[in-house]
Amino acid sequence: MTTSARRALQETQFESTVVEALPADPQSENVPRQVSGAAYTVVAPTAVVAPSLLAWSEDLAERLGLERPPSKGAAVDILAGNGLAPGMCPYAARYGGYQFGNWAGQLGDGRAITLGELIALDGSRQELQLKGAGPTPYSRFADGRAVLRSSLREFLCSEAMHHLGVPTTRALALVSTGEQVVRDMFYDGHPKPEPGAIVCRVAPTFIRFGNFEIHAASKEHVVLRRLVDHVICAHYSNFDIKDPATPAAWFTEICRRTAVMIAHWMRVGFVHGVMNTDNMSIVGLTLDYGPYGWLEGYDPNWTPNTTDAAGRRYCYGKQPQIGLWNLARLAGALMPIIEDCAVLQRGLELYRNTYRVTWQGMLAGKIGLDSIEREGDTALVDELFSLMAAVETDMPIFFRALGEHIVDREYRLIEQVVEPALYDASRFPADLRARWQAWFLRWQKRGEASGLDTSERQRHMNANNPCYLPRNYLAQLAIDAAAEGNVEPLAELLSVLRRPYERQLNRDAYASRRPEWARHRAGCSALSCSS
């Protein structure tokens, strides 16, 4: 479809299968309260004073068949919550969840409002949801708004993850509200006003594990069954809803998709930061970009979330096991529907096996081998990560450089691959150099035995190791500029991140190590759940 043939958002017809298929909250009062027997509450976004378009995902818009709107006007009013397109029936979903391992009870969309669904050009059904659109009955004591920094970070990262090949929700637009929002970034008693913004998120569905958990915990088994049937019919249409074995097969597929998603996280060094069950997508997409981060200096115990700094429950290295733990909670919620515990256990076992096989395949690609299943491969990999952890080593830079210098001799690999990735080259003693040289010799010998020629190995490595990532300090620079009214740095960064595996002329700065000034600056390393 050409640009001129695309639809204006305000003229696009929307639907809402969720509203049609599931029970609504009988009350319409938009005040914080406990809701029972319902899957959602119909609630309108709260209007803002001066909405203006800051960023737009052109490739997503092309898929949706939408034309880019001017910075102000009817389309931007919809993206800011000031208007509706035909057929939209906005609502906030009700769900619960385990937060940091503890049941939190009712949570729900406290600042997100789903507008409706449109049919994309490929025939898929896609939901549009506004995050930061104002209070809902699930907002508890919050205002339902979002600040520019958090909205920009979600817009940037979800689009970057898509181009990295990671299963993810998308972001269509970033809109400033013209209003200030008061936030205490680190919950330390120092709140301050910040620019407000709304991100328009897009996904086949934003239903999550917690949607099922709240109905199970409340013993709303009829609603639970309706939700299961709706999700299978709408998003797993290859299953026959009339087959009694379908719910079990569906759960198994959720386990498989979740395993693949988390393996991708590990491949690119993404740390979600807050893997609560209410942040886990029922269709296996990365959901809710809050205090996320990127593993720059390799440390499997690192987490970007200040709330998790003591326990490190959601650190990089624990993400695979947390995925399994969360799926076990979902299995418990589905027991009124799938009564055979052995069937649920098989789904969890499939998660383990799928994650192991997928991650091993990705890891083999990262280091240019045919597999990591031969004798000695595990020791080779373990030694690699031990070396990377011995002195702070930038993981993305190391892996990308390893592929680009695959034909170098081992002593040159230290100069071309290791030293450029070190954050403090002065802490690189002779014994560590010797270990690195020995590792390179083993790796080269193993590569020669792989059966792959050098060019094929390099292709695999470059396809698994990106040059460019939305590192937190790059996002913060874009935030700082946008707060001053300059969105050009954001546009340039988005342009770079749309081709993350391709070296781009004059863009080396986007593939550099985190500068020292960013090590402890808020937003560049540590973030809170309000980020």
C-alpha positions in Angstrom: 0.0 0.0 0.0 1.4 3.4 -0.9 1.6 6.2 1.6 -1.2 8.1 -0.1 -3.4 5.0 0.1 -3.1 4.5 3.8 -5.9 5.3 6.2 -6.0 8.3 8.6 -6.3 7.0 12.2 -9.4 9.0 12.9 -11.1 7.4 9.8 -10.1 3.8 10.6 -12.8 1.4 11.8 -11.9 -0.4 15.1 -13.4 -3.4 16.8 -13.1 -4.9 20.3 -13.3 -8.7 20.6 -12.4 -8.5 24.3 -15.4 -6.3 25.1 -17.6 -8.6 23.1 -16.3 -11.9 24.5 -15.7 -11.1 28.2 -17.7 -9.8 31.1 -17.5 -6.1 31.9 -17.3 -4.4 35.3 -21.0 -3.5 36.0 -19.9 -0.3 37.7 -18.7 2.7 35.6 -17.4 4.9 38.4 -13.8 5.7 37.7 -12.4 5.6 41.3 -9.9 3.2 42.8 -11.7 0.1 44.0 -11.8 -3.7 44.0 -13.6 -5.2 41.0 -15.1 -8.6 41.0 -16.5 -11.0 38.4 -15.2 -8.9 35.5 -12.3 -9.0 33.0 -12.2 -5.2 32.4 -13.7 -1.9 33.2 -15.0 0.5 30.4 -13.1 3.7 31.1 -12.3 6.7 28.9 -8.8 8.3 28.7 -8.5 11.6 30.5 -7.9 14.5 28.1 -4.7 16.5 28.1 -4.2 20.2 27.3 -1.7 20.3 24.4 -0.9 17.0 22.7 1.9 17.0 20.1 3.5 14.1 18.2 7.1 13.5 19.2 7.9 10.2 17.4 6.3 7.8 15.0 7.1 4.3 13.9 6.9 4.4 10.1 7.4 0.8 9.5 4.8 -0.3 12.0 2.4 2.3 10.6 3.0 0.8 7.2 2.1 -2.6 8.4 -1.1 -1.2 10.1 -2.0 0.7 7.0 -2.0 4.1 8.8 -0.7 7.3 7.5 1.6 9.5 9.5 -0.3 12.4 11.1 0.8 15.9 11.4 2.2 16.9 14.8 -1.2 18.1 15.9 -4.8 17.3 14.8 -7.5 14.6 15.0 -5.1 11.6 14.9 -2.8 13.0 17.6 -5.9 13.8 19.7 -6.7 10.1 19.6 -3.1 9.1 20.4 -3.3 11.4 23.4 -6.7 10.2 24.7 -8.5 13.4 23.6 -10.7 11.6 21.0 -11.8 8.3 19.6 -11.9 6.7 16.2 -15.0 4.8 15.0 -15.7 1.6 16.8 -13.3 2.3 19.7 -14.5 1.1 23.1 -11.7 2.0 25.6 -11.2 -0.1 28.7 -8.8 -1.0 31.4 -8.1 -4.7 32.0 -8.4 -6.3 35.4 -5.6 -8.7 36.4 -3.5 -9.7 39.4 0.0 -11.0 39.8 3.0 -12.2 41.8 5.3 -9.2 42.3 8.9 -10.1 43.4 7.6 -13.6 44.4 4.6 -12.5 46.5 0.9 -12.5 45.5 -0.1 -8.9 45.1 -3.9 -9.3 44.6 -5.7 -7.1 42.2 -3.5 -4.9 40.0 -4.9 -4.1 36.6 -4.2 -1.4 34.0 -3.5 1.5 36.3 -2.2 3.8 33.6 -2.9 1.9 30.4 -6.2 2.0 28.4 -6.8 -0.2 25.4 -8.6 1.7 22.6 -9.6 -1.1 20.4 -8.4 -3.4 17.6 -7.8 -2.8 13.9 -7.1 -5.3 11.1 -3.6 -4.8 9.7 -2.6 -5.1 6.1 -1.4 -8.7 6.7 -4.8 -9.6 8.1 -3.7 -9.8 11.7 -5.7 -8.2 14.5 -3.7 -5.6 16.4 -4.7 -3.8 19.6 -3.8 -0.1 20.2 -3.2 0.8 23.8 -2.4 4.1 25.4 0.1 4.1 28.3 -0.1 7.2 30.5 -3.7 8.0 29.5 -5.0 8.8 33.0 -6.5 7.1 36.0 -8.6 3.9 36.0 -10.3 2.0 38.8 -7.0 0.0 39.0 -4.8 3.1 39.5 -4.9 2.7 43.3 -3.3 6.0 44.6 -1.6 6.9 41.3 -2.6 9.5 38.7 -2.5 7.2 35.7 0.0 9.4 33.9 3.5 8.7 32.5 6.5 11.0 32.2 8.5 11.6 29.1 11.5 9.6 30.2 9.5 6.4 30.8 7.3 6.8 27.7 10.3 7.5 25.4 12.2 4.6 26.8 9.3 2.2 26.1 8.8 3.6 22.6 12.5 3.3 21.8 13.1 -0.1 23.3 10.1 -1.9 22.0 10.9 -0.7 18.4 14.6 -1.6 18.9 13.7 -5.1 20.2 11.6 -5.7 17.1 14.4 -4.9 14.8 16.7 -7.1 16.9 14.4 -10.0 16.1 13.2 -10.4 19.7 9.4 -11.2 20.2 8.0 -7.9 21.5 5.0 -5.6 21.7 5.5 -2.5 19.4 5.1 1.2 19.7 3.3 3.3 17.1 3.6 6.8 18.5 5.0 9.0 21.3 3.0 12.1 22.2 3.7 14.9 24.6 0.8 16.0 26.7 1.7 19.6 27.4 1.3 18.9 31.1 3.7 18.3 34.0 3.6 15.0 36.0 5.0 14.9 39.5 7.3 11.8 40.2 9.6 10.7 42.9 12.0 8.8 40.6 13.8 6.8 43.3 11.1 6.9 46.0 13.5 8.9 48.2 11.2 11.8 49.2 12.3 14.2 46.4 9.4 14.4 44.0 9.6 16.9 41.1 7.5 17.8 38.1 8.5 16.3 34.7 7.1 16.6 31.2 4.2 14.2 30.6 4.0 11.9 27.6 1.9 9.0 26.3 3.1 6.0 24.3 0.7 4.2 21.9 1.6 0.5 22.2 0.6 -2.1 19.7 0.2 -5.9 20.1 -2.1 -8.7 19.0 -3.2 -8.7 22.7 -2.0 -7.2 26.0 -3.5 -10.1 28.0 -1.0 -11.5 30.5 -0.5 -14.2 33.0 -2.1 -12.0 35.6 -5.4 -11.8 33.8 -5.9 -15.6 34.5 -4.4 -15.4 38.0 -6.9 -12.9 39.3 -9.9 -15.0 38.2 -8.4 -18.2 39.7 -7.6 -16.4 43.0 -11.1 -15.0 43.2 -12.6 -18.4 42.3 -14.3 -16.9 39.2 -14.0 -20.1 37.3 -16.7 -19.3 34.7 -15.0 -16.1 33.8 -11.6 -17.9 33.7 -13.0 -20.4 31.2 -14.4 -17.6 29.0 -11.0 -15.9 29.1 -9.2 -19.1 28.1 -11.6 -19.8 25.3 -11.3 -16.2 24.0 -7.5 -16.2 24.0 -7.4 -19.6 22.2 -10.0 -18.6 19.6 -8.5 -15.1 19.0 -4.7 -15.8 19.3 -4.2 -19.5 18.9 -6.5 -20.2 16.1 -4.6 -23.3 15.0 -6.1 -25.1 18.0 -9.6 -26.5 17.9 -11.5 -25.0 20.9 -14.0 -28.0 20.8 -11.2 -30.5 21.4 -10.9 -31.3 25.2 -7.2 -31.6 24.8 -6.8 -28.1 23.5 -6.3 -26.2 26.8 -3.4 -28.4 27.7 -1.8 -28.1 24.2 -2.3 -24.3 24.4 -0.5 -24.1 27.8 2.4 -26.1 26.3 2.6 -23.6 23.4 2.7 -20.7 25.9 5.6 -22.4 27.6 7.4 -22.9 24.3 6.9 -19.2 23.2 8.1 -17.9 26.5 11.2 -20.0 26.4 12.1 -18.7 22.9 11.5 -15.1 24.0 13.7 -15.3 27.1 16.5 -17.0 25.0 16.4 -14.0 22.8 16.7 -11.7 25.8 19.8 -13.6 26.9 21.2 -13.5 23.3 21.2 -9.7 23.1 21.9 -9.0 26.8 18.4 -7.6 27.6 17.4 -7.4 31.3 13.7 -6.9 31.7 14.1 -5.7 35.3 10.6 -6.6 36.6 9.5 -10.0 35.6 6.4 -10.1 37.7 3.7 -12.4 36.5 1.6 -9.4 35.5 4.3 -8.4 33.1 4.3 -11.8 31.2 2.5 -11.9 27.9 0.1 -14.7 27.2 1.3 -14.8 23.5 5.1 -14.8 24.3 6.0 -11.2 23.7 8.2 -8.9 25.7 5.8 -6.7 27.6 6.0 -3.6 29.8 9.3 -1.8 29.4 9.9 -0.3 32.8 13.3 -0.5 34.6 15.0 -2.5 31.8 18.7 -2.4 30.9 21.3 -3.9 28.7 24.1 -6.1 30.0 27.1 -3.9 29.0 29.8 -5.0 31.4 29.2 -8.8 31.6 27.8 -9.6 35.1 25.1 -12.3 35.3 24.0 -10.9 38.7 23.4 -7.4 37.3 19.9 -5.8 37.5 19.0 -2.3 36.4 16.1 -2.1 38.9 16.9 -0.3 42.1 13.9 -1.9 43.7 15.5 -5.3 43.1 19.1 -4.2 44.1 19.2 -6.2 47.3 17.6 -9.5 46.2 18.5 -9.4 42.5 15.6 -11.7 41.8 15.3 -10.4 38.2 19.0 -10.1 37.3 20.2 -11.2 33.9 21.4 -14.7 34.9 18.1 -15.6 36.7 15.7 -14.7 33.9 15.4 -18.2 32.5 14.5 -19.7 35.9 12.1 -16.8 36.7 10.4 -17.5 33.4 9.8 -21.1 34.6 8.6 -19.9 38.0 6.1 -17.6 36.4 4.8 -20.3 34.1 4.3 -22.5 37.2 2.1 -19.8 38.7 0.1 -19.7 35.4 -0.2 -23.5 35.6 -1.7 -23.1 39.0 -4.2 -20.6 37.8 -5.2 -22.8 35.0 -5.8 -25.9 37.2 -9.6 -25.3 37.3 -9.5 -25.7 33.5 -6.7 -28.2 33.1 -7.1 -30.6 36.0 -4.3 -33.0 35.0 -1.2 -31.8 36.8 0.9 -34.2 34.8 -0.1 -32.4 31.6 0.8 -29.0 33.1 4.1 -30.5 34.3 4.9 -31.6 30.7 4.4 -28.0 29.6 6.9 -26.8 32.1 9.4 -29.5 31.1 9.0 -28.4 27.5 9.9 -24.9 28.6 13.1 -26.2 30.1 14.0 -28.2 27.0 13.0 -25.5 24.6 15.0 -22.9 26.4 18.1 -25.1 26.6 18.0 -26.0 22.9 17.2 -22.5 21.8 19.8 -20.8 23.9 22.5 -23.4 23.0 21.8 -22.8 19.3 21.9 -19.0 19.8 25.1 -19.3 21.8 26.7 -21.5 19.1 25.8 -18.8 16.6 27.3 -16.1 18.8 30.7 -17.8 18.9 30.6 -19.2 15.4 30.3 -22.9 16.0 28.0 -25.6 14.5 26.8 -26.5 18.1 28.0 -26.5 21.7 27.1 -30.1 22.2 30.5 -31.8 21.6 32.8 -32.9 24.3 34.6 -29.9 25.7 32.1 -27.3 24.4 30.6 -26.6 27.8 34.0 -26.0 29.4 34.9 -23.7 26.4 31.8 -21.6 27.0 32.2 -21.6 30.8 35.8 -20.3 30.5 34.7 -17.6 28.0 32.1 -16.2 30.5 34.6 -16.5 33.3 37.1 -14.5 31.4 34.5 -11.9 30.5 33.6 -11.5 34.2 37.2 -11.4 35.5 37.6 -7.8 34.3 34.5 -5.7 33.3 34.0 -6.6 29.6 31.4 -5.1 27.4 29.5 -8.1 26.2 27.9 -6.7 23.0 31.2 -5.2 21.8 33.2 -8.3 22.5 30.8 -10.7 20.7 30.5 -8.4 17.6 34.2 -7.9 17.4 34.9 -11.6 17.7 32.9 -12.3 14.5 34.4 -9.3 12.7 38.0 -10.5 13.5 37.4 -14.2 13.2 40.4 -14.7 10.9 42.9 -12.9 13.2 45.6 -14.8 15.1 45.1 -15.3 18.8 47.4 -12.4 19.9 45.7 -10.0 17.5 42.3 -11.1 18.9 43.3 -9.8 22.3 44.2 -6.5 20.7 41.1 -6.3 18.4 38.4 -8.0 20.5 39.3 -8.1 24.2 41.0 -4.8 24.9 38.4 -2.6 23.1 35.7 -4.2 25.2 37.4 -3.6 28.6 36.1 -0.8 30.7 39.4 -0.6 32.6 42.3 -1.9 30.5 44.7 -1.2 33.4 43.2 -4.2 35.2 44.4 -6.7 32.5 47.2 -8.6 34.1 49.6 -11.0 32.3 48.0 -14.1 33.7 44.6 -13.1 32.4 46.1 -12.3 29.0 47.5 -15.8 28.9 44.1 -17.3 29.7 42.5 -15.3 26.9 45.2 -16.5 24.4 44.7 -20.1 25.5 40.9 -19.7 25.0 41.3 -18.2 21.6 43.5 -21.1 20.5 40.9 -23.6 21.8 38.1 -21.7 20.1 40.0 -21.6 16.8 40.7 -25.3 16.9 37.0 -26.0 17.7 35.9 -23.7 14.9 38.1 -25.6 12.4 36.4 -28.8 13.4 32.9 -27.4 13.1 32.5 -28.2 9.4 31.6 -24.6 8.6 33.8 -22.4 6.5 35.0 -19.1 7.9 32.5 -16.9 5.9 29.6 -19.1 7.1 30.7 -18.9 10.7 31.1 -15.1 10.4 27.6 -14.8 9.0 26.1 -16.7 11.9 28.0 -14.6 14.4 27.0 -11.3 12.8 23.4 -12.4 12.7 23.4 -13.2 16.4 25.6 -10.3 17.7 24.2 -6.8 17.1 26.4 -3.7 16.6 23.8 -1.3 18.0 21.6 -1.5 21.1 19.4 1.1 22.8 21.8 1.4 25.7 20.4 3.3 28.6 22.8 6.2 28.3 21.8 6.7 24.6 18.2 6.7 25.6 18.9 9.2 28.4 20.7 11.5 25.9 17.5 11.4 23.7 15.4 12.0 26.8 17.4 15.1 27.8 17.1 16.5 24.3 13.4 15.8 24.0 12.8 17.5 27.3 14.3 20.6 25.8 12.1 20.3 22.7 14.7 18.6 20.4 13.6 15.2 19.1 16.3 14.9 16.5 18.6 12.8 18.7 15.7 10.4 19.2 14.9 10.2 15.5 18.6 9.6 14.7 18.9 6.9 17.4 15.8 5.2 16.0 17.2 5.3 12.5 20.4 3.5 13.8 18.5 0.9 15.7 16.4 -0.1 12.7 19.5 -1.8 11.3 21.2 -3.2 14.4 23.2 -5.9 12.7 24.7 -3.7 10.0 27.8 -1.5 10.5 26.6 2.0 9.5 28.8 4.7 8.2 29.7 7.5 10.6 27.7 5.9 13.5 30.5 4.3 15.5 29.5 6.4 18.5 26.3 4.4 18.8 28.3 1.2 19.2 30.7 2.4 21.9 31.1 1.4 25.5 29.1 3.3 28.1 31.0 6.4 29.0 32.2 6.7 32.5 30.0 9.7 33.3 27.0 7.4 32.7 28.1 4.7 35.2 26.1 6.1 38.1 23.9 8.7 36.6 20.1 8.1 37.1 18.5 6.7 34.0 21.9 5.5 32.6 22.5 2.5 34.8 20.1 2.2 37.8 16.4 2.8 37.3 13.3 2.5 39.5 9.9 1.0 38.7 8.7 4.5 37.8 11.3 4.7 35.1 
